[in-house]
Amino acid sequence: GVMSSTEVENAINSATPQATETALGVAKIATTAISKAGTNDTDIITAKKLRDALNASGVLPIYGLRSWGIIKGTTTPASLGRGVNVASIVDEGVGQYKVTFITAMPNINYVILMGATTYSTTDLGNYGAVKMGSKTVNGFSIICGAQNYIDVPEIYFGVTY
């Protein structure tokens, strides 16, 4: 007998199971809308759909953070509030902190983004500059203060490569 196109499609679908994380099979490629929604766990995302879902259209690539953290600078000793790829925070003295990565950077050509917070309007201007002291593939140091070193309540950093 001759099968209709629907019958052929149903026969193929029933003969070949759907692919899962543990089983081989057929899989559907996600649409851009499905990729952007981020709720479908059965369709496969292509490189272009991933780029589109992350709003990285055009020639500008996306660079994720390789490490980030919050240093609690006024605790004794200074400590890591939260972070990713941070092995340790060492309090090296007033306003001086050393960050060590769990996984080293490929080389020292990474970028450190830093900022600090104050807790009240009377703190404004007391903390001065927050700047990088030294940098290696294994980590970097931070120095806080304009003319004198000073402990800062919270220092935020992100590292990208």
N, C-alpha and C positions, 0 to 999 in steps of 0.2 A: 503494500500500500504506500501511498504518498502521504507524507506528513505535512501539516501546515507549518508556517514559520513559528507560530506560538508553540506548537507541539515539539518542534526541534529545539527551541530555546528551553522549554521545560525539561526535556530529556537531557540536555547538556547540563543544566543547572542541578538536576537531581543526581547525575553521574559524577559530578565534580564538586566536592565539598567546598565551602567557603574557607578561605585561609584564616587562621587565627595566629596568635603569638606562638603557639606550639605545634600547629598542624599546617602542612602544605595544602594549597588549594587555590581557588580563584579569588581575586580581590577586585574591588571597585576603586577607581581613582576618585578622590574627593574633588568636588567643585571648589572654586574659590570661596563661595559663600559658606560651604561646609567647613573649609579650612579656617576661615575667619571666625566662625561661631565657636570652634574649639570644643564642641560637645560630642562629636561622632567619634567612636573608638573602633570603628570597623573599616572605614575607608582609608586608603593609603594617600599620603600627601606627597606630591612631587616637589622637587627643589623650587620650581617657579611658584607653586601654590604656597609653599612655606614662606618664600620671600614676600608674596602678596599678602599673606595673612599677618606678617609682621610689619606691614606698611613700609617695606624697603624697596619700593618700586624705583625704577631708573637705575643709574649707574652707582649710586651711593650704597656701599655695603653696610651691614650691621656689625658692630663689634660689641660683644657681650662683655660683662665684667668678669675678669679672671679671679678677682678677690674684692671683698668689700667688708667694712666693719664700722663699729661704733666704739670708740675708746672712751671709757669713763675716767677722765683725767683727774678728777678731784677725790677719787677713792684712794685709799692707802693700802697697798700700792695701786697704781692705775690698773684697770682691768678691761677686758673685752666685754662690751655689753651684748653684742650680737655680731656675727660675721660669717663669712664663707672663705675657705682656703686660708685661714689664719691659724698657724700653729701656736703662736704666743704673742703677747704684748708684754714688753719689759719696760718698767718704769725706770728710766735712767737718770732721774733727778727731776727737780722742779721744771715743769714745762718741756720735758724731753722724754720721748717714747720711741721704742723700737718695735716694729712689726716684722714678724717672721712668717713666711708662707709655709703651708703644708707641702704644696707642690711648687717648685721654683718656676719662675718665668723663663721662656726660651732664651732670652738675653736681656740686657738692661735697657733696651729701647721701649720699655712700657711707659704708660702715662699714669700718673697718680692725680686723682681729683680729690681735693680736700676742702673741708669747711668746718666751722665750729658753731656752737650755740651759746647763748647767754640765757640766764634764767630770769633776769629782771632788767628794767631800764637802767638801774644803777650800775649794772655790769657792762653796759655798752661802752666800748672804747677801752676797757681795762685789759682786754686780752690781746690786743694788737694783732700781729701777723701770725698765721699758722702756715708753716713752710716745711718743705722737705729738707732734711739734713744731709743724709747720704743714701745711696741706692746700690743694691747688688741684685743678682738674680734671685737671691733667697729672701729678700725683704728690703725695708727702707726705714729711715728714722724720721721723726717729726719733731720740729722745734716750735714752741709757742711763745709768743711775746714780741713786743716791738723793741724796747730798749733793754728790758730785763725779762728773763724767762718767767713764765707764770703758768700754773696749772689751769686748764680749761675744763669746765664741766663735761662737755661732750665734744669729741672730734669725730667727724665723719670722713671716711675715705672710700674711694673706689679705684680699682686698678684695671686698666684695659690695655690690650696689646694690639 
